[in-house]
Amino acid sequence: MIPITAINTFLLICSSVTMVKAFASVQDGNLSGLRKWLIATVLIGSTFVGVQVYEYRHLIEKGFVPSEGLYGSTFYTMTGFHGFHVTIGVICLIFVTWRAFQGRYSAKDYRGVEVIGLYWHFVDLVWIILFTIVYLI
């Protein structure tokens, strides 16, 4: 599962790049760019969650379940909490994207984009640490 999860990690890092592009677009007053990059971030974030669900299904089919012991319960708790926070982030990104399509953001008022961007980068950073600890060490 490490190769799939490594690709998924790369996707999440790419979503940080698209979030940076969205933020730069709104700061420049490029609202079409803002909408485009927010959609890309939503799609990549959703893909990350989908791949995590796929991974869980595969691991459970192979008999690796949360009750498997300390490692199993720790693995599912840590990755599950992270997946929950990514899901919440995607939902918030959808809301921010919807507001972007309504014209609610401008080069002078982009607080919502900035706040979700900070949250998104935090979630990405946490995943990089989790991936390293849980999958590589």
TORKOL-4160 file (C-alpha; in steps of 0.2 Angstrom, whole numbers, padded with zeros to 4 digits, m for minus):
137
<pt num="1" X="0000" Y="0000" Z="0000"/>
<pt num="2" X="0015" Y="0012" Z="0002"/>
<pt num="3" X="0016" Y="0016" Z="m0017"/>
<pt num="4" X="m0003" Y="0020" Z="m0018"/>
<pt num="5" X="m0001" Y="0031" Z="m0002"/>
<pt num="6" X="0014" Y="0039" Z="m0008"/>
<pt num="7" X="0005" Y="0044" Z="m0024"/>
<pt num="8" X="m0009" Y="0050" Z="m0013"/>
<pt num="9" X="0003" Y="0060" Z="m0003"/>
<pt num="10" X="0010" Y="0068" Z="m0019"/>
<pt num="11" X="m0008" Y="0073" Z="m0023"/>
<pt num="12" X="m0011" Y="0081" Z="m0007"/>
<pt num="13" X="0005" Y="0091" Z="m0009"/>
<pt num="14" X="m0001" Y="0096" Z="m0026"/>
<pt num="15" X="m0017" Y="0102" Z="m0018"/>
<pt num="16" X="m0007" Y="0114" Z="m0008"/>
<pt num="17" X="0000" Y="0121" Z="m0024"/>
<pt num="18" X="m0017" Y="0124" Z="m0031"/>
<pt num="19" X="m0023" Y="0132" Z="m0015"/>
<pt num="20" X="m0008" Y="0144" Z="m0016"/>
<pt num="21" X="m0013" Y="0148" Z="m0034"/>
<pt num="22" X="m0031" Y="0151" Z="m0029"/>
<pt num="23" X="m0025" Y="0163" Z="m0015"/>
<pt num="24" X="m0013" Y="0172" Z="m0027"/>
<pt num="25" X="m0027" Y="0174" Z="m0040"/>
<pt num="26" X="m0038" Y="0182" Z="m0028"/>
<pt num="27" X="m0025" Y="0194" Z="m0022"/>
<pt num="28" X="m0022" Y="0199" Z="m0040"/>
<pt num="29" X="m0040" Y="0201" Z="m0043"/>
<pt num="30" X="m0041" Y="0186" Z="m0055"/>
<pt num="31" X="m0058" Y="0179" Z="m0050"/>
<pt num="32" X="m0058" Y="0166" Z="m0064"/>
<pt num="33" X="m0041" Y="0160" Z="m0059"/>
<pt num="34" X="m0048" Y="0159" Z="m0041"/>
<pt num="35" X="m0063" Y="0149" Z="m0046"/>
<pt num="36" X="m0052" Y="0137" Z="m0057"/>
<pt num="37" X="m0039" Y="0134" Z="m0043"/>
<pt num="38" X="m0052" Y="0131" Z="m0030"/>
<pt num="39" X="m0061" Y="0118" Z="m0040"/>
<pt num="40" X="m0044" Y="0110" Z="m0043"/>
<pt num="41" X="m0041" Y="0110" Z="m0024"/>
<pt num="42" X="m0058" Y="0102" Z="m0021"/>
<pt num="43" X="m0056" Y="0089" Z="m0034"/>
<pt num="44" X="m0038" Y="0084" Z="m0028"/>
<pt num="45" X="m0044" Y="0084" Z="m0009"/>
<pt num="46" X="m0059" Y="0073" Z="m0014"/>
<pt num="47" X="m0047" Y="0061" Z="m0023"/>
<pt num="48" X="m0036" Y="0060" Z="m0008"/>
<pt num="49" X="m0051" Y="0055" Z="0003"/>
<pt num="50" X="m0057" Y="0043" Z="m0010"/>
<pt num="51" X="m0040" Y="0034" Z="m0011"/>
<pt num="52" X="m0040" Y="0033" Z="0008"/>
<pt num="53" X="m0057" Y="0025" Z="0008"/>
<pt num="54" X="m0050" Y="0013" Z="m0005"/>
<pt num="55" X="m0035" Y="0009" Z="0006"/>
<pt num="56" X="m0046" Y="0006" Z="0021"/>
<pt num="57" X="m0057" Y="m0006" Z="0011"/>
<pt num="58" X="m0041" Y="m0016" Z="0005"/>
<pt num="59" X="m0033" Y="m0017" Z="0022"/>
<pt num="60" X="m0049" Y="m0023" Z="0030"/>
<pt num="61" X="m0052" Y="m0036" Z="0016"/>
<pt num="62" X="m0034" Y="m0042" Z="0020"/>
<pt num="63" X="m0038" Y="m0044" Z="0039"/>
<pt num="64" X="m0030" Y="m0028" Z="0045"/>
<pt num="65" X="m0043" Y="m0021" Z="0056"/>
<pt num="66" X="m0043" Y="m0008" Z="0071"/>
<pt num="67" X="m0045" Y="m0022" Z="0084"/>
<pt num="68" X="m0029" Y="m0030" Z="0077"/>
<pt num="69" X="m0019" Y="m0023" Z="0091"/>
<pt num="70" X="m0010" Y="m0007" Z="0096"/>
<pt num="71" X="m0003" Y="m0004" Z="0079"/>
<pt num="72" X="m0020" Y="m0007" Z="0070"/>
<pt num="73" X="m0030" Y="0004" Z="0082"/>
<pt num="74" X="m0017" Y="0018" Z="0082"/>
<pt num="75" X="m0016" Y="0017" Z="0062"/>
<pt num="76" X="m0034" Y="0019" Z="0060"/>
<pt num="77" X="m0036" Y="0032" Z="0073"/>
<pt num="78" X="m0022" Y="0043" Z="0067"/>
<pt num="79" X="m0026" Y="0041" Z="0048"/>
<pt num="80" X="m0045" Y="0042" Z="0052"/>
<pt num="81" X="m0044" Y="0058" Z="0061"/>
<pt num="82" X="m0034" Y="0065" Z="0047"/>
<pt num="83" X="m0046" Y="0059" Z="0034"/>
<pt num="84" X="m0060" Y="0067" Z="0044"/>
<pt num="85" X="m0051" Y="0084" Z="0044"/>
<pt num="86" X="m0048" Y="0083" Z="0025"/>
<pt num="87" X="m0066" Y="0079" Z="0022"/>
<pt num="88" X="m0071" Y="0094" Z="0033"/>
<pt num="89" X="m0058" Y="0104" Z="0023"/>
<pt num="90" X="m0066" Y="0099" Z="0007"/>
<pt num="91" X="m0083" Y="0103" Z="0013"/>
<pt num="92" X="m0077" Y="0121" Z="0018"/>
<pt num="93" X="m0068" Y="0122" Z="0001"/>
<pt num="94" X="m0084" Y="0118" Z="m0008"/>
<pt num="95" X="m0092" Y="0132" Z="0002"/>
<pt num="96" X="m0078" Y="0145" Z="m0002"/>
<pt num="97" X="m0079" Y="0140" Z="m0020"/>
<pt num="98" X="m0098" Y="0142" Z="m0021"/>
<pt num="99" X="m0095" Y="0160" Z="m0013"/>
<pt num="100" X="m0081" Y="0163" Z="m0026"/>
<pt num="101" X="m0094" Y="0159" Z="m0040"/>
<pt num="102" X="m0106" Y="0172" Z="m0032"/>
<pt num="103" X="m0092" Y="0185" Z="m0033"/>
<pt num="104" X="m0090" Y="0186" Z="m0014"/>
<pt num="105" X="m0071" Y="0188" Z="m0014"/>
<pt num="106" X="m0060" Y="0202" Z="m0022"/>
<pt num="107" X="m0043" Y="0208" Z="m0021"/>
<pt num="108" X="m0048" Y="0219" Z="m0006"/>
<pt num="109" X="m0058" Y="0206" Z="0003"/>
<pt num="110" X="m0052" Y="0188" Z="0002"/>
<pt num="111" X="m0052" Y="0183" Z="0021"/>
<pt num="112" X="m0062" Y="0167" Z="0018"/>
<pt num="113" X="m0050" Y="0161" Z="0005"/>
<pt num="114" X="m0035" Y="0165" Z="0016"/>
<pt num="115" X="m0043" Y="0156" Z="0031"/>
<pt num="116" X="m0047" Y="0140" Z="0022"/>
<pt num="117" X="m0030" Y="0141" Z="0014"/>
<pt num="118" X="m0021" Y="0141" Z="0031"/>
<pt num="119" X="m0032" Y="0126" Z="0037"/>
<pt num="120" X="m0028" Y="0116" Z="0021"/>
<pt num="121" X="m0010" Y="0119" Z="0022"/>
<pt num="122" X="m0010" Y="0113" Z="0040"/>
<pt num="123" X="m0019" Y="0097" Z="0036"/>
<pt num="124" X="m0007" Y="0094" Z="0022"/>
<pt num="125" X="0008" Y="0097" Z="0034"/>
<pt num="126" X="0000" Y="0085" Z="0047"/>
<pt num="127" X="m0002" Y="0072" Z="0033"/>
<pt num="128" X="0017" Y="0073" Z="0028"/>
<pt num="129" X="0021" Y="0070" Z="0046"/>
<pt num="130" X="0009" Y="0056" Z="0048"/>
<pt num="131" X="0014" Y="0048" Z="0032"/>
<pt num="132" X="0032" Y="0048" Z="0037"/>
<pt num="133" X="0029" Y="0041" Z="0055"/>
<pt num="134" X="0015" Y="0028" Z="0050"/>
<pt num="135" X="0021" Y="0022" Z="0033"/>
<pt num="136" X="0040" Y="0025" Z="0032"/>
<pt num="137" X="0047" Y="0022" Z="0049"/>
